[in-house]
Amino acid sequence: ILGYKVISSLLEAFVNAAANAFYKQANNYDKLILQLMPEDESLPTENIYQTLLNATCFVASLSDGKAMLLAEKIGFK
């Protein structure tokens, strides 16, 4: 059950940050979240679908350990 909560919190953080960046409404928290992604991930992209797909693919590609570390960085307890 913990794994589902971790993935859920990561998806919420990264998808919201990506969408806000796409619509040019990113706040400082969103910018910090997006800085946690590798530089080869390009967010935002030319359309919202691709932007959200890239964010979700990034979260899906995380190992269990990396997901836990990132979740702790964004405040998941």
N, CA, C and O atoms as a GROMACS GRO file, in nm:
protein
  308
    1ILE      N    1   0.083  -0.120   0.000
    1ILE     CA    2   0.000   0.000   0.000
    1ILE      C    3   0.087   0.125   0.000
    1ILE      O    4   0.051   0.226  -0.061
    2LEU      N    5   0.200   0.119   0.068
    2LEU     CA    6   0.289   0.234   0.072
    2LEU      C    7   0.338   0.271  -0.068
    2LEU      O    8   0.348   0.389  -0.102
    3GLY      N    9   0.368   0.169  -0.148
    3GLY     CA   10   0.414   0.194  -0.284
    3GLY      C   11   0.313   0.272  -0.366
    3GLY      O   12   0.350   0.360  -0.443
    4TYR      N   13   0.186   0.239  -0.351
    4TYR     CA   14   0.082   0.310  -0.425
    4TYR      C   15   0.074   0.456  -0.382
    4TYR      O   16   0.054   0.544  -0.465
    5LYS      N   17   0.090   0.480  -0.253
    5LYS     CA   18   0.085   0.618  -0.204
    5LYS      C   19   0.205   0.698  -0.253
    5LYS      O   20   0.192   0.816  -0.286
    6VAL      N   21   0.321   0.633  -0.259
    6VAL     CA   22   0.441   0.701  -0.308
    6VAL      C   23   0.422   0.738  -0.455
    6VAL      O   24   0.446   0.853  -0.493
    7ILE      N   25   0.381   0.643  -0.536
    7ILE     CA   26   0.360   0.670  -0.679
    7ILE      C   27   0.253   0.776  -0.699
    7ILE      O   28   0.267   0.864  -0.784
    8SER      N   29   0.148   0.769  -0.621
    8SER     CA   30   0.040   0.868  -0.631
    8SER      C   31   0.091   1.008  -0.599
    8SER      O   32   0.057   1.104  -0.669
    9SER      N   33   0.171   1.020  -0.495
    9SER     CA   34   0.222   1.153  -0.458
    9SER      C   35   0.320   1.205  -0.563
    9SER      O   36   0.321   1.325  -0.592
   10LEU      N   37   0.401   1.116  -0.620
   10LEU     CA   38   0.494   1.159  -0.725
   10LEU      C   39   0.419   1.202  -0.851
   10LEU      O   40   0.451   1.304  -0.911
   11LEU      N   41   0.320   1.123  -0.889
   11LEU     CA   42   0.242   1.159  -1.008
   11LEU      C   43   0.173   1.294  -0.988
   11LEU      O   44   0.173   1.378  -1.078
   12GLU      N   45   0.114   1.313  -0.872
   12GLU     CA   46   0.046   1.440  -0.845
   12GLU      C   47   0.144   1.557  -0.856
   12GLU      O   48   0.113   1.658  -0.919
   13ALA      N   49   0.260   1.543  -0.795
   13ALA     CA   50   0.358   1.652  -0.797
   13ALA      C   51   0.411   1.679  -0.937
   13ALA      O   52   0.413   1.795  -0.980
   14PHE      N   53   0.453   1.574  -1.009
   14PHE     CA   54   0.515   1.594  -1.139
   14PHE      C   55   0.415   1.633  -1.247
   14PHE      O   56   0.445   1.716  -1.333
   15VAL      N   57   0.296   1.575  -1.244
   15VAL     CA   58   0.194   1.609  -1.344
   15VAL      C   59   0.146   1.753  -1.324
   15VAL      O   60   0.130   1.827  -1.420
   16ASN      N   61   0.122   1.791  -1.199
   16ASN     CA   62   0.079   1.929  -1.173
   16ASN      C   63   0.187   2.029  -1.212
   16ASN      O   64   0.157   2.132  -1.273
   17ALA      N   65   0.312   1.999  -1.178
   17ALA     CA   66   0.422   2.089  -1.214
   17ALA      C   67   0.437   2.099  -1.366
   17ALA      O   68   0.459   2.208  -1.418
   18ALA      N   69   0.425   1.987  -1.435
   18ALA     CA   70   0.438   1.987  -1.581
   18ALA      C   71   0.325   2.066  -1.646
   18ALA      O   72   0.348   2.145  -1.737
   19ALA      N   73   0.203   2.046  -1.598
   19ALA     CA   74   0.088   2.119  -1.654
   19ALA      C   75   0.102   2.268  -1.627
   19ALA      O   76   0.076   2.350  -1.716
   20ASN      N   77   0.141   2.303  -1.507
   20ASN     CA   78   0.158   2.445  -1.475
   20ASN      C   79   0.268   2.508  -1.560
   20ASN      O   80   0.256   2.622  -1.604
   21ALA      N   81   0.376   2.434  -1.583
   21ALA     CA   82   0.484   2.485  -1.668
   21ALA      C   83   0.435   2.502  -1.812
   21ALA      O   84   0.468   2.601  -1.877
   22PHE      N   85   0.356   2.407  -1.860
   22PHE     CA   86   0.304   2.417  -1.996
   22PHE      C   87   0.219   2.542  -2.013
   22PHE      O   88   0.230   2.612  -2.113
   23TYR      N   89   0.136   2.570  -1.914
   23TYR     CA   90   0.047   2.686  -1.922
   23TYR      C   91   0.113   2.814  -1.868
   23TYR      O   92   0.047   2.916  -1.850
   24LYS      N   93   0.245   2.806  -1.845
   24LYS     CA   94   0.323   2.920  -1.798
   24LYS      C   95   0.269   2.977  -1.666
   24LYS      O   96   0.265   3.098  -1.645
   25GLN      N   97   0.226   2.886  -1.578
   25GLN     CA   98   0.175   2.923  -1.447
   25GLN      C   99   0.255   2.856  -1.335
   25GLN      O  100   0.206   2.843  -1.223
   26ALA      N  101   0.376   2.813  -1.367
   26ALA     CA  102   0.457   2.740  -1.269
   26ALA      C  103   0.502   2.834  -1.157
   26ALA      O  104   0.552   2.943  -1.182
   27ASN      N  105   0.484   2.788  -1.034
   27ASN     CA  106   0.536   2.863  -0.920
   27ASN      C  107   0.673   2.807  -0.884
   27ASN      O  108   0.724   2.717  -0.951
   28ASN      N  109   0.733   2.859  -0.779
   28ASN     CA  110   0.867   2.814  -0.741
   28ASN      C  111   0.870   2.666  -0.704
   28ASN      O  112   0.967   2.597  -0.735
   29TYR      N  113   0.765   2.617  -0.638
   29TYR     CA  114   0.758   2.475  -0.603
   29TYR      C  115   0.758   2.389  -0.730
   29TYR      O  116   0.829   2.289  -0.737
   30ASP      N  117   0.677   2.427  -0.829
   30ASP     CA  118   0.672   2.353  -0.955
   30ASP      C  119   0.809   2.350  -1.021
   30ASP      O  120   0.852   2.246  -1.072
   31LYS      N  121   0.877   2.463  -1.020
   31LYS     CA  122   1.010   2.470  -1.082
   31LYS      C  123   1.109   2.379  -1.010
   31LYS      O  124   1.192   2.314  -1.074
   32LEU      N  125   1.100   2.375  -0.878
   32LEU     CA  126   1.187   2.285  -0.802
   32LEU      C  127   1.157   2.139  -0.833
   32LEU      O  128   1.248   2.057  -0.845
   33ILE      N  129   1.030   2.105  -0.845
   33ILE     CA  130   0.990   1.968  -0.879
   33ILE      C  131   1.048   1.930  -1.015
   33ILE      O  132   1.106   1.822  -1.030
   34LEU      N  133   1.034   2.018  -1.113
   34LEU     CA  134   1.083   1.987  -1.248
   34LEU      C  135   1.235   1.977  -1.252
   34LEU      O  136   1.289   1.908  -1.338
   35GLN      N  137   1.304   2.045  -1.162
   35GLN     CA  138   1.450   2.034  -1.156
   35GLN      C  139   1.496   1.897  -1.108
   35GLN      O  140   1.612   1.861  -1.125
   36LEU      N  141   1.406   1.821  -1.047
   36LEU     CA  142   1.439   1.686  -1.003
   36LEU      C  143   1.445   1.587  -1.119
   36LEU      O  144   1.496   1.476  -1.104
   37MET      N  145   1.393   1.627  -1.233
   37MET     CA  146   1.395   1.540  -1.351
   37MET      C  147   1.530   1.552  -1.422
   37MET      O  148   1.595   1.656  -1.413
   38PRO      N  149   1.573   1.447  -1.491
   38PRO     CA  150   1.698   1.454  -1.567
   38PRO      C  151   1.689   1.562  -1.676
   38PRO      O  152   1.581   1.594  -1.726
   39GLU      N  153   1.805   1.616  -1.711
   39GLU     CA  154   1.808   1.723  -1.810
   39GLU      C  155   1.762   1.679  -1.948
   39GLU      O  156   1.718   1.763  -2.028
   40ASP      N  157   1.771   1.550  -1.978
   40ASP     CA  158   1.729   1.504  -2.112
   40ASP      C  159   1.578   1.494  -2.125
   40ASP      O  160   1.527   1.472  -2.235
   41GLU      N  161   1.505   1.508  -2.014
   41GLU     CA  162   1.358   1.513  -2.020
   41GLU      C  163   1.319   1.657  -2.051
   41GLU      O  164   1.356   1.749  -1.978
   42SER      N  165   1.245   1.677  -2.158
   42SER     CA  166   1.208   1.814  -2.193
   42SER      C  167   1.065   1.842  -2.152
   42SER      O  168   0.970   1.786  -2.207
   43LEU      N  169   1.050   1.930  -2.056
   43LEU     CA  170   0.919   1.975  -2.012
   43LEU      C  171   0.922   2.126  -2.003
   43LEU      O  172   1.022   2.181  -1.956
   44PRO      N  173   0.822   2.193  -2.044
   44PRO     CA  174   0.707   2.142  -2.119
   44PRO      C  175   0.742   2.120  -2.266
   44PRO      O  176   0.845   2.169  -2.314
   45THR      N  177   0.657   2.048  -2.336
   45THR     CA  178   0.675   2.025  -2.480
   45THR      C  179   0.577   2.112  -2.557
   45THR      O  180   0.517   2.204  -2.501
   46GLU      N  181   0.560   2.083  -2.685
   46GLU     CA  182   0.475   2.167  -2.770
   46GLU      C  183   0.326   2.148  -2.747
   46GLU      O  184   0.246   2.231  -2.788
   47ASN      N  185   0.287   2.038  -2.681
   47ASN     CA  186   0.144   2.020  -2.651
   47ASN      C  187   0.126   1.958  -2.513
   47ASN      O  188   0.217   1.892  -2.461
   48ILE      N  189   0.010   1.978  -2.456
   48ILE     CA  190  -0.015   1.933  -2.319
   48ILE      C  191  -0.012   1.781  -2.308
   48ILE      O  192   0.035   1.727  -2.207
   49TYR      N  193  -0.059   1.710  -2.410
   49TYR     CA  194  -0.058   1.564  -2.406
   49TYR      C  195   0.084   1.512  -2.391
   49TYR      O  196   0.111   1.429  -2.304
   50GLN      N  197   0.175   1.559  -2.474
   50GLN     CA  198   0.314   1.513  -2.468
   50GLN      C  199   0.381   1.554  -2.338
   50GLN      O  200   0.462   1.480  -2.283
   51THR      N  201   0.348   1.672  -2.289
   51THR     CA  202   0.403   1.719  -2.163
   51THR      C  203   0.364   1.626  -2.048
   51THR      O  204   0.449   1.586  -1.969
   52LEU      N  205   0.235   1.594  -2.040
   52LEU     CA  206   0.188   1.506  -1.933
   52LEU      C  207   0.239   1.363  -1.951
   52LEU      O  208   0.268   1.295  -1.853
   53LEU      N  209   0.249   1.318  -2.076
   53LEU     CA  210   0.302   1.185  -2.103
   53LEU      C  211   0.447   1.175  -2.056
   53LEU      O  212   0.486   1.075  -1.995
   54ASN      N  213   0.528   1.277  -2.085
   54ASN     CA  214   0.667   1.276  -2.042
   54ASN      C  215   0.678   1.273  -1.890
   54ASN      O  216   0.763   1.202  -1.835
   55ALA      N  217   0.592   1.348  -1.822
   55ALA     CA  218   0.595   1.349  -1.675
   55ALA      C  219   0.559   1.212  -1.619
   55ALA      O  220   0.624   1.164  -1.527
   56THR      N  221   0.455   1.150  -1.673
   56THR     CA  222   0.413   1.020  -1.622
   56THR      C  223   0.513   0.910  -1.658
   56THR      O  224   0.536   0.818  -1.580
   57CYS      N  225   0.573   0.920  -1.775
   57CYS     CA  226   0.676   0.821  -1.814
   57CYS      C  227   0.797   0.831  -1.722
   57CYS      O  228   0.857   0.729  -1.687
   58PHE      N  229   0.832   0.953  -1.683
   58PHE     CA  230   0.944   0.969  -1.591
   58PHE      C  231   0.914   0.899  -1.459
   58PHE      O  232   0.997   0.824  -1.408
   59VAL      N  233   0.797   0.923  -1.402
   59VAL     CA  234   0.760   0.860  -1.275
   59VAL      C  235   0.756   0.708  -1.291
   59VAL      O  236   0.801   0.635  -1.203
   60ALA      N  237   0.701   0.660  -1.401
   60ALA     CA  238   0.691   0.516  -1.424
   60ALA      C  239   0.827   0.450  -1.439
   60ALA      O  240   0.842   0.331  -1.411
   61SER      N  241   0.927   0.525  -1.483
   61SER     CA  242   1.059   0.468  -1.506
   61SER      C  243   1.143   0.458  -1.379
   61SER      O  244   1.251   0.398  -1.382
   62LEU      N  245   1.097   0.514  -1.270
   62LEU     CA  246   1.175   0.515  -1.146
   62LEU      C  247   1.180   0.376  -1.083
   62LEU      O  248   1.081   0.303  -1.081
   63SER      N  249   1.296   0.342  -1.031
   63SER     CA  250   1.305   0.220  -0.950
   63SER      C  251   1.236   0.247  -0.817
   63SER      O  252   1.207   0.362  -0.783
   64ASP      N  253   1.210   0.142  -0.742
   64ASP     CA  254   1.144   0.158  -0.612
   64ASP      C  255   1.224   0.250  -0.521
   64ASP      O  256   1.169   0.339  -0.456
   65GLY      N  257   1.354   0.227  -0.516
   65GLY     CA  258   1.440   0.308  -0.429
   65GLY      C  259   1.444   0.453  -0.470
   65GLY      O  260   1.436   0.543  -0.385
   66LYS      N  261   1.456   0.477  -0.599
   66LYS     CA  262   1.460   0.615  -0.649
   66LYS      C  263   1.326   0.684  -0.625
   66LYS      O  264   1.323   0.802  -0.591
   67ALA      N  265   1.217   0.612  -0.642
   67ALA     CA  266   1.084   0.669  -0.616
   67ALA      C  267   1.072   0.710  -0.470
   67ALA      O  268   1.019   0.816  -0.439
   68MET      N  269   1.120   0.626  -0.379
   68MET     CA  270   1.114   0.659  -0.237
   68MET      C  271   1.198   0.782  -0.206
   68MET      O  272   1.156   0.869  -0.130
   69LEU      N  273   1.318   0.790  -0.264
   69LEU     CA  274   1.404   0.906  -0.241
   69LEU      C  275   1.339   1.035  -0.291
   69LEU      O  276   1.340   1.137  -0.222
   70LEU      N  277   1.283   1.030  -0.411
   70LEU     CA  278   1.217   1.149  -0.465
   70LEU      C  279   1.095   1.187  -0.383
   70LEU      O  280   1.070   1.305  -0.358
   71ALA      N  281   1.019   1.088  -0.340
   71ALA     CA  282   0.901   1.115  -0.259
   71ALA      C  283   0.940   1.183  -0.128
   71ALA      O  284   0.872   1.274  -0.082
   72GLU      N  285   1.049   1.138  -0.069
   72GLU     CA  286   1.097   1.202   0.054
   72GLU      C  287   1.141   1.345   0.028
   72GLU      O  288   1.118   1.433   0.110
   73LYS      N  289   1.204   1.368  -0.088
   73LYS     CA  290   1.248   1.504  -0.122
   73LYS      C  291   1.132   1.600  -0.137
   73LYS      O  292   1.145   1.719  -0.106
   74ILE      N  293   1.018   1.550  -0.184
   74ILE     CA  294   0.904   1.640  -0.203
   74ILE      C  295   0.811   1.644  -0.082
   74ILE      O  296   0.706   1.708  -0.085
   75GLY      N  297   0.851   1.575   0.026
   75GLY     CA  298   0.777   1.587   0.150
   75GLY      C  299   0.686   1.472   0.186
   75GLY      O  300   0.610   1.483   0.282
   76PHE      N  301   0.691   1.361   0.112
   76PHE     CA  302   0.610   1.244   0.146
   76PHE      C  303   0.670   1.178   0.270
   76PHE      O  304   0.791   1.159   0.279
   77LYS      N  305   0.584   1.144   0.364
   77LYS     CA  306   0.633   1.080   0.488
   77LYS      C  307   0.572   0.944   0.504
   77LYS      O  308   0.602   0.875   0.602
   0.00000   0.00000   0.00000
